[in-house]
Amino acid sequence: MEEKEKIDVAVFRYSVIQDFISGIRLNHGERERLLREKCTRKWLIPHSYKTSISRSAIQRWISIYEASGGQLKSLYPKDRNDKGATRVLDGENCLMLTQLRKEMPDATVAFIMKTIKQRELALNHLSQSTVYRFFHQQDLMKKNKSPEDRRKFEAEHPNDMWQSDVMHGPYLEIDGKQRKSYLIAFIDDHSRMIVYGRFYPSENTSSFMHALEQAFLRRGLPRKLYVDNGSAFRSKQLMHTMASLAIALIHSRPYKPQGRGKIERFFKSVRSQFLPGFADGTIEEINVAFEAWLAHEYNDRRHSATGKKPLERFTDGIECIRSTPENIKDHFRKTVRRRVNKDRTIILDKRLYQGPVALIGKQVELLFHEDEYDRVELKYQNKSFGFINQVDLNVNCRVKRDKNNNPVISVEKATAESGQMWGGEL
């Protein structure tokens, strides 16, 4: 399994065990209920046809994660003994099974296996359990629809859980042009306080990560973040940031917005109470007005559901809030993997950097912010090799190197004017 795939699996495993390692002490009954719930539900497991997780697997992941001191790499899957061998299901097999299922959408797996044998298809080597798992992963099994048990909920303390979403805003003047704006906001589930909100020219991952960092800087770290299934909320950068800060990232079920009702009701208030009072302007002007409205209207007004002002209810439980670490900016850096070339160079976003001689041919990690290409940190096997420098091609081509590829300063010959040379006398 490639390094990138191992990271995907490790982040998934963290999302499964996050309820047990979040710092909230669970009694025996609560712990058993959570274990049973996770063992009975169906999962979409990265790079696997399996859809369920055993009790022993969950307990093992918890044990190795805690024993490692919270290292995400402890959750990496071990390499398979059959690495390089052909898997049971290849692309052609998957296509044939999908076509069979579309042809017989209501048939049982046993009947489909019988049809495979009758038609003498090239799928006779597959077991019934393999086909069953494949259909479940591809959502091709018929599901019995039954009424859902939906209940209202509220976090017990401030910063126990935040909800976040994006609202499509008005057209504003952005960089001299009329463009659509997007409001990215975070609401504290317990107090209903908006911990941060801002209009952005885009709803992409970069905008969301900027808003999230500002929310952490202002109001501390939540224990859980509840979001929908948009691309920005599924980005690997967000997942890695949450895992590195020990924050549980929870996604609502697709097409089921009921669980995010609090943030949706806030957006309704923005549309009915804030936007009608704002005339056309720039994105900078709407953010100034929006920040004032949050501070003096929404967060300082008694909430109908709690009976308290959001800011007041948030500060009542301030002793429960987890403070933001001083190195919070480092947790928001992008991480990419590159190989150090034979000439020590490393290419990052069309920029050329120089790495250590000892790491020639090695695959290393580069950590950086997209707006700070002059501060790119290099890591290899969890060890930092400091910040690497960009290569000046004009200078680099004139620098002589010794047999170890280290730069050599050439000694100039004596000049007629001085009768001296660098490094000593004639």
C-alpha positions in Angstrom: 0.0 0.0 0.0 1.3 3.4 -1.0 2.1 6.1 1.7 -0.9 8.2 0.5 -3.3 5.3 0.9 -1.9 4.5 4.4 -2.7 8.1 5.4 -6.3 7.8 4.1 -6.7 4.6 6.2 -5.2 6.1 9.3 -7.4 9.2 9.1 -10.4 6.9 8.7 -9.4 4.8 11.7 -9.0 8.0 13.8 -12.6 9.1 12.8 -13.8 5.7 14.2 -12.1 5.9 17.5 -12.3 9.6 18.1 -15.2 9.3 20.5 -13.1 7.1 22.9 -10.0 9.3 22.9 -11.5 12.8 22.9 -10.7 13.4 26.6 -14.3 12.9 27.8 -14.5 10.1 30.3 -17.1 7.5 29.3 -18.6 5.1 31.9 -18.8 1.4 31.1 -22.3 1.5 29.7 -21.7 4.5 27.4 -18.5 2.8 26.1 -20.3 -0.5 25.4 -23.1 1.3 23.6 -20.7 3.2 21.4 -18.8 0.0 20.6 -22.0 -1.9 19.6 -23.2 1.1 17.5 -19.9 1.2 15.6 -19.8 -2.5 15.1 -23.3 -2.8 13.7 -23.3 0.2 11.2 -22.0 0.0 7.6 -18.8 1.9 6.8 -17.2 3.1 3.6 -13.6 2.0 4.3 -10.9 3.6 2.2 -9.2 1.1 -0.2 -11.2 -1.8 1.0 -14.4 -3.8 0.1 -15.2 -4.4 3.7 -18.2 -2.5 5.1 -18.1 -3.4 8.8 -15.5 -3.2 11.6 -15.1 -5.8 14.4 -15.0 -4.9 18.1 -11.5 -6.2 18.5 -10.2 -4.0 15.6 -11.7 -0.9 17.2 -10.1 -1.8 20.6 -6.8 -2.5 19.0 -6.8 0.9 17.2 -7.5 2.7 20.5 -4.8 0.8 22.3 -2.0 1.4 19.7 -3.0 5.1 19.3 -2.9 5.7 23.1 0.4 3.8 23.4 2.0 5.9 20.7 1.1 9.1 22.6 -1.4 10.2 20.0 0.7 9.6 16.8 -1.5 9.4 13.7 1.1 7.1 12.1 0.4 4.4 14.7 -2.9 3.8 12.8 -1.2 3.1 9.5 -2.1 -0.4 8.1 0.6 -3.0 7.9 1.8 -4.0 4.5 0.0 -7.1 3.2 1.9 -10.4 2.8 0.6 -10.7 -0.7 1.8 -7.3 -1.8 2.1 -7.2 -5.6 -0.3 -10.2 -6.1 -3.5 -9.8 -8.2 -6.6 -9.0 -6.1 -9.8 -11.0 -6.3 -11.8 -8.1 -7.9 -10.3 -6.2 -10.8 -11.9 -3.5 -12.9 -13.5 -6.0 -15.4 -15.0 -8.0 -12.6 -16.4 -4.9 -10.9 -18.0 -3.8 -14.2 -19.6 -7.2 -14.8 -21.0 -7.3 -11.3 -22.4 -3.8 -11.6 -24.1 -4.6 -14.9 -25.6 -7.8 -13.4 -27.0 -5.8 -10.4 -28.6 -3.2 -12.7 -30.1 -6.0 -14.7 -31.5 -7.7 -11.5 -31.9 -4.9 -8.9 -34.2 -6.9 -6.6 -32.4 -10.2 -6.8 -30.6 -11.7 -3.9 -26.9 -12.3 -3.9 -27.5 -16.1 -3.9 -29.7 -15.8 -7.1 -27.0 -13.6 -8.8 -24.4 -16.3 -8.0 -26.6 -18.9 -9.5 -27.1 -16.8 -12.7 -23.3 -16.4 -12.9 -22.9 -20.2 -13.0 -25.7 -20.7 -15.5 -24.3 -18.1 -17.9 -20.7 -19.5 -17.4 -19.4 -16.0 -16.8 -15.8 -15.4 -15.8 -16.8 -14.8 -12.2 -17.1 -18.3 -10.9 -14.0 -17.9 -8.7 -15.7 -15.2 -6.6 -17.3 -16.2 -3.3 -20.7 -15.0 -2.3 -19.3 -12.9 0.6 -17.0 -11.1 -1.8 -20.0 -10.2 -4.1 -22.1 -9.2 -1.1 -19.4 -6.8 0.2 -18.9 -5.3 -3.2 -22.7 -4.6 -3.6 -22.8 -3.0 -0.2 -19.8 -0.8 -0.9 -21.2 0.4 -4.2 -24.6 1.0 -2.5 -26.2 -1.6 -4.8 -28.1 -3.5 -2.1 -31.8 -2.8 -1.8 -32.5 -1.1 1.6 -35.8 -1.3 3.5 -36.9 2.2 4.3 -38.3 2.7 7.8 -39.1 5.9 9.8 -36.0 7.4 11.4 -35.8 8.2 15.1 -34.7 11.8 15.1 -34.2 13.6 18.4 -33.1 17.1 19.4 -29.7 17.3 20.9 -27.5 19.9 22.6 -23.8 19.8 23.6 -23.3 19.8 27.3 -20.5 22.4 27.5 -19.1 25.3 25.3 -16.8 24.0 22.6 -18.0 20.4 23.0 -19.1 20.7 19.4 -19.2 23.3 16.6 -21.4 23.2 13.5 -20.2 24.8 10.3 -21.6 25.4 6.8 -21.5 27.8 3.9 -24.3 30.1 2.9 -24.5 31.6 -0.6 -24.3 35.4 -0.1 -25.1 38.5 -2.3 -23.1 39.7 -5.3 -20.5 42.2 -4.1 -17.6 44.2 -5.5 -14.6 41.9 -5.3 -11.3 43.0 -6.9 -13.2 45.6 -8.9 -15.8 43.2 -10.3 -19.3 42.1 -9.2 -18.9 38.5 -7.9 -20.9 36.2 -5.7 -19.9 36.0 -2.1 -20.1 33.0 0.4 -20.6 33.2 4.1 -18.6 30.7 6.1 -19.7 30.4 9.7 -19.2 28.3 12.9 -21.7 28.1 15.7 -21.1 26.6 19.1 -23.8 24.0 19.7 -24.1 24.6 23.4 -24.3 28.4 23.6 -25.5 29.1 20.0 -22.7 31.7 19.8 -21.2 32.4 16.4 -17.5 31.8 17.1 -16.5 33.1 13.7 -18.2 34.2 10.5 -17.0 36.0 7.4 -17.9 36.5 3.7 -15.4 35.1 1.2 -15.2 35.3 -2.6 -15.1 31.4 -2.8 -16.2 28.4 -0.8 -13.1 26.4 -1.6 -10.8 24.6 0.9 -8.4 27.6 1.2 -11.3 29.9 2.3 -12.7 27.4 4.8 -9.3 26.6 6.3 -8.6 30.4 6.8 -12.0 30.8 8.5 -11.3 27.7 10.7 -7.9 29.0 11.8 -9.5 32.4 12.7 -12.2 30.6 14.7 -9.6 28.7 16.7 -7.5 31.8 17.4 -10.6 33.6 18.8 -12.5 31.0 20.7 -10.2 28.0 21.4 -10.4 24.4 20.2 -13.7 22.4 20.0 -13.8 18.7 20.7 -15.9 18.0 17.6 -16.7 19.7 14.3 -19.9 18.8 12.6 -20.1 19.6 8.9 -21.8 18.4 5.7 -20.3 16.5 2.8 -19.1 19.4 0.6 -15.7 19.1 -1.1 -14.1 21.6 1.4 -15.3 19.5 4.3 -13.9 16.3 2.8 -10.4 17.7 1.9 -7.4 15.8 3.2 -5.9 19.0 4.5 -8.9 19.5 6.8 -8.8 15.8 8.0 -5.1 16.0 8.8 -5.5 19.3 10.6 -8.4 17.9 12.8 -6.5 14.7 13.5 -3.3 16.6 14.5 -5.3 18.7 16.9 -7.3 15.7 18.3 -10.6 17.2 17.1 -13.3 14.8 15.9 -14.5 15.6 12.4 -18.1 14.4 11.9 -19.9 14.5 8.6 -23.7 14.5 8.4 -25.3 11.8 6.2 -25.8 12.9 2.6 -29.1 14.6 1.9 -29.9 14.7 5.7 -29.5 18.3 6.7 -31.6 18.0 9.9 -28.7 17.4 12.2 -27.2 20.9 11.2 -30.4 22.7 12.1 -28.7 25.3 14.4 -26.4 26.7 11.7 -29.2 26.6 9.2 -31.5 28.7 11.5 -28.6 31.1 11.9 -28.3 31.5 8.2 -32.1 32.2 8.1 -31.5 35.0 10.6 -28.7 36.5 8.4 -31.0 36.5 5.4 -34.0 38.1 7.2 -32.3 40.4 9.7 -28.8 41.4 8.4 -28.8 41.3 4.6 -31.9 43.5 4.1 -30.2 46.3 6.0 -27.0 46.2 4.0 -26.8 48.2 0.8 -24.6 47.2 -2.2 -21.0 47.5 -1.4 -17.6 45.7 -1.3 -16.8 42.5 0.4 -14.6 44.4 2.9 -17.6 46.7 3.8 -20.0 43.8 4.3 -17.6 42.0 6.6 -17.2 45.1 8.8 -20.9 45.5 9.0 -21.4 41.7 9.6 -18.8 41.7 12.5 -20.6 44.6 14.2 -24.0 42.9 13.7 -22.7 39.7 15.3 -21.2 41.5 18.3 -24.0 43.9 19.1 -27.0 42.0 17.8 -26.9 38.3 17.4 -24.3 37.2 20.1 -25.5 39.8 22.6 -29.3 39.1 22.2 -31.2 36.6 24.3 -31.7 33.3 22.4 -35.2 31.9 22.3 -34.0 28.3 22.7 -31.6 28.7 25.7 -33.1 31.8 27.4 -29.6 33.4 27.6 -27.4 35.6 25.4 -25.1 33.4 23.3 -21.9 35.2 24.6 -23.1 35.0 28.2 -23.8 31.2 28.0 -20.5 30.6 26.2 -18.5 32.4 28.9 -20.4 30.7 31.8 -18.5 27.5 30.9 -15.2 29.1 29.9 -13.3 26.8 32.3 -14.2 23.8 30.0 -12.6 25.5 26.9 -9.4 24.0 25.4 -7.0 26.8 24.7 -5.4 27.2 21.2 -1.7 26.1 21.0 0.9 28.7 20.2 2.0 26.8 17.1 -1.6 26.6 15.7 -0.3 28.0 12.4 1.9 24.9 11.9 -1.2 22.7 12.0 -2.6 24.4 9.0 0.3 23.9 6.7 -0.1 21.8 3.6 1.9 18.6 3.5 3.1 17.1 0.2 5.6 14.4 -0.6 8.5 14.8 -3.1 11.6 12.8 -4.0 15.0 14.5 -3.7 16.7 14.3 -7.1 20.2 13.2 -7.8 21.3 16.9 -8.0 19.7 17.5 -4.6 16.9 19.6 -6.1 13.2 19.3 -5.1 10.4 20.7 -7.2 7.4 22.3 -5.4 4.7 24.1 -7.4 7.1 25.0 -10.2 9.7 26.2 -7.7 13.1 24.6 -7.3 14.5 23.9 -3.9 17.7 22.3 -2.6 17.7 19.4 -0.2 20.4 17.7 2.0 22.9 15.4 0.3 22.0 12.6 2.8 18.4 12.5 1.5 19.2 12.1 -2.3 16.8 9.6 -3.7 14.6 9.6 -0.6 10.9 10.6 -0.5 10.5 13.5 2.0 7.6 15.6 3.3 7.4 19.3 2.6 5.3 21.4 5.0 4.4 25.0 3.9 1.7 27.7 3.6 0.7 28.5 0.0 1.5 32.2 0.7 4.9 31.5 2.3 7.0 29.6 -0.3 10.1 31.1 1.4 9.4 29.0 4.5 9.2 25.4 3.4 10.1 22.8 6.1 11.6 19.4 5.1 10.9 16.3 7.1 12.0 12.7 6.7 10.8 9.9 8.9 9.3 12.4 11.4 12.6 14.3 11.8 12.8 17.9 10.7 15.7 19.0 8.5 14.8 22.7 8.8 13.7 25.1 6.1 15.1 24.6 2.6 16.2 27.3 0.3 15.0 28.1 -3.3 17.7 27.5 -6.0 18.9 30.5 -8.0 19.6 28.8 -11.3 22.0 31.5 -12.5 24.2 31.1 -9.5 23.7 27.4 -9.2 25.1 26.6 -12.6 28.4 28.4 -11.8 29.0 26.8 -8.4 31.6 24.0 -8.5 31.1 20.9 -6.3 33.4 18.3 -4.8 33.0 14.5 -5.0 30.4 14.7 -2.2 28.3 17.3 -4.2 29.2 20.0 -1.7 29.8 23.6 -3.0 33.5 24.6 -3.4 34.7 28.2 -3.2 37.3 28.6 -6.0 40.6 30.5 -5.2 41.2 33.5 -7.5 44.6 33.9 -9.1 46.7 36.9 -8.1 45.8 40.2 -9.7 48.4 42.4 -11.3 47.2 45.4 -9.3 47.3 44.0 -5.8 49.9 41.3 -6.1 47.8 39.3 -3.7 45.3 36.5 -3.9 42.3 35.5 -1.8 43.3 33.5 1.2 47.0 34.7 1.5 50.0 36.5 0.0 52.1 35.7 -3.1 
